[in-house]
Amino acid sequence: MRMLFLLLSFFVSTAMAGEESVYLKEGNGKDKVTAQCAMCHSLDYITLNTHIMDKAGWEKTVNKMINAMGAPIEDSDKKIIIDYLASHYGR
């Protein structure tokens, strides 16, 4: 039992490693992106995709997170999130 606890502790700490070093650019919608996106995945997913995503790509991704993955993003927040991502992390 102790070994299982140690293994779980290792995996949790590994999964959380470096998360505190991800800083999103300031702008309208950053608070919504941080709150909504970080509920399910690391914010570095956003910064890693900045070179390949345009507004259409971010829109498709946000819609996938809502429709396929069940992200509880309100329609009123969806446009703000997409606009923020496209403006600050789009090509």
Backbone as CSV, one residue per row, in Angstrom:
resi,resn,N_x,N_y,N_z,CA_x,CA_y,CA_z,C_x,C_y,C_z
1,MET,0.819,-1.195,0.000,0.000,0.000,0.000,0.861,1.255,0.000
2,ARG,1.932,1.212,0.776,2.826,2.368,0.837,3.472,2.619,-0.521
3,MET,3.815,1.553,-1.226,4.431,1.688,-2.546,3.459,2.330,-3.527
4,LEU,2.197,1.957,-3.458,1.180,2.545,-4.324,1.066,4.042,-4.052
5,PHE,1.064,4.424,-2.793,1.004,5.839,-2.430,2.211,6.596,-2.983
6,LEU,3.394,6.017,-2.875,4.604,6.664,-3.385,4.548,6.830,-4.902
7,LEU,4.069,5.809,-5.591,3.943,5.897,-7.048,2.936,6.964,-7.460
8,LEU,1.793,6.991,-6.788,0.795,8.010,-7.103,1.328,9.407,-6.824
9,SER,2.038,9.577,-5.727,2.623,10.875,-5.396,3.616,11.310,-6.462
10,PHE,4.409,10.368,-6.956,5.374,10.676,-8.005,4.679,11.137,-9.273
11,PHE,3.647,10.423,-9.700,2.954,10.780,-10.930,2.227,12.115,-10.817
12,VAL,1.640,12.391,-9.685,0.954,13.667,-9.491,1.969,14.806,-9.516
13,SER,3.079,14.654,-8.825,4.078,15.728,-8.807,4.720,15.905,-10.173
14,THR,4.908,14.837,-10.925,5.454,14.932,-12.279,4.482,15.642,-13.201
15,ALA,3.213,15.328,-13.086,2.198,15.965,-13.935,2.087,17.451,-13.644
16,MET,2.333,17.860,-12.431,2.212,19.259,-12.044,3.518,20.032,-12.262
17,ALA,4.607,19.345,-12.531,5.902,19.997,-12.646,5.895,21.034,-13.760
18,GLY,6.361,22.225,-13.450,6.491,23.277,-14.436,5.229,24.060,-14.720
19,GLU,4.097,23.626,-14.213,2.838,24.320,-14.495,2.881,25.768,-14.027
20,GLU,3.560,26.021,-12.922,3.597,27.377,-12.405,4.382,28.316,-13.309
21,SER,5.147,27.796,-14.263,5.949,28.650,-15.126,5.236,29.036,-16.417
22,VAL,4.003,28.622,-16.615,3.252,28.980,-17.807,2.492,30.276,-17.543
23,TYR,2.872,31.321,-18.269,2.215,32.614,-18.132,1.615,32.991,-19.473
24,LEU,0.338,33.267,-19.488,-0.322,33.695,-20.712,-0.182,35.203,-20.863
25,LYS,-0.203,35.651,-22.111,-0.101,37.078,-22.406,-1.315,37.818,-21.859
26,GLU,-1.079,39.044,-21.406,-2.171,39.876,-20.893,-3.104,40.260,-22.039
27,GLY,-4.377,40.331,-21.739,-5.343,40.761,-22.737,-6.748,40.402,-22.326
28,ASN,-7.702,41.000,-23.025,-9.107,40.727,-22.764,-9.405,39.251,-23.016
29,GLY,-9.883,38.562,-22.011,-10.213,37.157,-22.123,-9.221,36.228,-21.455
30,LYS,-8.065,36.743,-21.048,-7.061,35.893,-20.395,-7.638,35.186,-19.175
31,ASP,-8.434,35.905,-18.386,-9.016,35.310,-17.180,-9.941,34.152,-17.520
32,LYS,-10.710,34.283,-18.590,-11.618,33.205,-18.991,-10.844,32.012,-19.534
33,VAL,-9.800,32.270,-20.321,-8.962,31.194,-20.852,-8.301,30.448,-19.697
34,THR,-7.723,31.192,-18.778,-7.049,30.564,-17.643,-8.023,29.713,-16.829
35,ALA,-9.181,30.248,-16.538,-10.160,29.524,-15.720,-10.740,28.321,-16.455
36,GLN,-11.120,28.493,-17.703,-11.814,27.425,-18.427,-10.862,26.339,-18.941
37,CYS,-9.750,26.738,-19.522,-8.857,25.764,-20.152,-8.060,24.949,-19.136
38,ALA,-7.617,25.624,-18.072,-6.789,24.938,-17.077,-7.576,23.945,-16.227
39,MET,-8.912,23.952,-16.347,-9.704,22.960,-15.621,-9.376,21.548,-16.111
40,CYS,-9.014,21.431,-17.379,-8.836,20.103,-17.969,-7.411,19.792,-18.427
41,HIS,-6.640,20.809,-18.764,-5.289,20.541,-19.267,-4.351,21.686,-18.931
42,SER,-3.087,21.427,-19.132,-2.063,22.419,-18.858,-2.178,23.595,-19.828
43,LEU,-1.849,24.768,-19.360,-1.895,25.945,-20.211,-0.794,25.948,-21.261
44,ASP,0.215,25.099,-21.091,1.259,25.062,-22.119,0.751,24.486,-23.437
45,TYR,-0.397,23.813,-23.433,-1.001,23.380,-24.699,-1.285,24.589,-25.577
46,ILE,-1.643,25.698,-24.965,-1.931,26.916,-25.715,-0.651,27.467,-26.323
47,THR,0.376,27.622,-25.520,1.617,28.209,-26.010,2.320,27.303,-27.019
48,LEU,2.149,26.006,-26.911,2.778,25.081,-27.856,2.126,25.127,-29.237
49,ASN,0.861,25.499,-29.306,0.132,25.510,-30.576,0.136,26.863,-31.273
50,THR,0.788,27.840,-30.713,0.720,29.196,-31.246,1.218,29.312,-32.684
51,HIS,2.160,28.496,-33.091,2.743,28.611,-34.428,1.904,27.953,-35.519
52,ILE,0.960,27.121,-35.134,0.183,26.406,-36.152,-1.290,26.797,-36.183
53,MET,-1.749,27.540,-35.183,-3.177,27.845,-35.095,-3.492,29.243,-35.594
54,ASP,-4.541,29.329,-36.394,-5.120,30.612,-36.749,-6.486,30.695,-36.080
55,LYS,-7.265,31.734,-36.365,-8.555,31.886,-35.683,-9.469,30.696,-35.952
56,ALA,-9.497,30.212,-37.198,-10.347,29.057,-37.527,-9.905,27.815,-36.752
57,GLY,-8.610,27.651,-36.591,-8.091,26.515,-35.830,-8.468,26.582,-34.364
58,TRP,-8.365,27.788,-33.775,-8.750,27.950,-32.372,-10.244,27.741,-32.199
59,GLU,-11.028,28.235,-33.166,-12.479,28.037,-33.087,-12.830,26.554,-33.138
60,LYS,-12.189,25.833,-34.033,-12.422,24.388,-34.144,-12.007,23.677,-32.850
61,THR,-10.887,24.072,-32.299,-10.392,23.446,-31.072,-11.320,23.717,-29.893
62,VAL,-11.743,24.957,-29.732,-12.650,25.300,-28.622,-13.974,24.561,-28.786
63,ASN,-14.493,24.511,-30.000,-15.737,23.761,-30.237,-15.569,22.278,-29.917
64,LYS,-14.411,21.717,-30.252,-14.136,20.308,-29.919,-14.109,20.113,-28.408
65,MET,-13.479,21.036,-27.701,-13.424,20.928,-26.243,-14.826,20.967,-25.636
66,ILE,-15.704,21.773,-26.212,-17.072,21.875,-25.706,-17.904,20.665,-26.115
67,ASN,-17.924,20.362,-27.410,-18.830,19.337,-27.940,-18.355,17.907,-27.720
68,ALA,-17.074,17.660,-27.893,-16.563,16.288,-27.762,-16.051,15.979,-26.359
69,MET,-15.437,16.966,-25.725,-14.815,16.719,-24.429,-15.677,17.162,-23.250
70,GLY,-16.742,17.917,-23.532,-17.661,18.317,-22.477,-17.241,19.503,-21.643
71,ALA,-16.357,20.344,-22.179,-15.939,21.536,-21.422,-17.157,22.423,-21.157
72,PRO,-17.345,22.831,-19.911,-18.525,23.626,-19.550,-18.338,25.114,-19.842
73,ILE,-18.134,25.444,-21.106,-17.904,26.829,-21.513,-19.221,27.406,-22.019
74,GLU,-19.616,28.516,-21.429,-20.843,29.202,-21.835,-20.660,29.814,-23.220
75,ASP,-21.757,29.913,-23.980,-21.704,30.534,-25.304,-21.169,31.957,-25.230
76,SER,-21.522,32.672,-24.176,-21.056,34.055,-24.031,-19.538,34.133,-23.828
77,ASP,-18.952,33.093,-23.264,-17.500,33.062,-23.047,-16.748,32.503,-24.246
78,LYS,-17.413,31.707,-25.053,-16.749,31.037,-26.173,-16.091,32.030,-27.125
79,LYS,-16.812,33.051,-27.531,-16.265,34.044,-28.460,-15.090,34.790,-27.833
80,ILE,-15.200,35.135,-26.568,-14.117,35.834,-25.869,-12.866,34.968,-25.836
81,ILE,-13.038,33.689,-25.548,-11.909,32.760,-25.493,-11.262,32.617,-26.867
82,ILE,-12.063,32.409,-27.889,-11.534,32.254,-29.249,-10.813,33.526,-29.690
83,ASP,-11.406,34.670,-29.444,-10.779,35.941,-29.826,-9.444,36.140,-29.109
84,TYR,-9.402,35.821,-27.817,-8.147,35.947,-27.069,-7.075,35.032,-27.655
85,LEU,-7.433,33.767,-27.862,-6.461,32.805,-28.388,-5.954,33.210,-29.767
86,ALA,-6.869,33.633,-30.635,-6.475,34.031,-31.985,-5.608,35.290,-31.971
87,SER,-5.934,36.227,-31.096,-5.179,37.486,-31.042,-3.787,37.310,-30.460
88,HIS,-3.673,36.485,-29.432,-2.418,36.373,-28.712,-1.612,35.117,-29.024
89,TYR,-2.269,34.099,-29.565,-1.591,32.830,-29.841,-1.938,32.284,-31.224
90,GLY,-2.251,33.167,-32.126,-2.544,32.771,-33.503,-1.434,33.201,-34.429
91,ARG,-1.352,32.544,-35.553,-0.295,32.949,-36.493,-0.777,34.048,-37.384
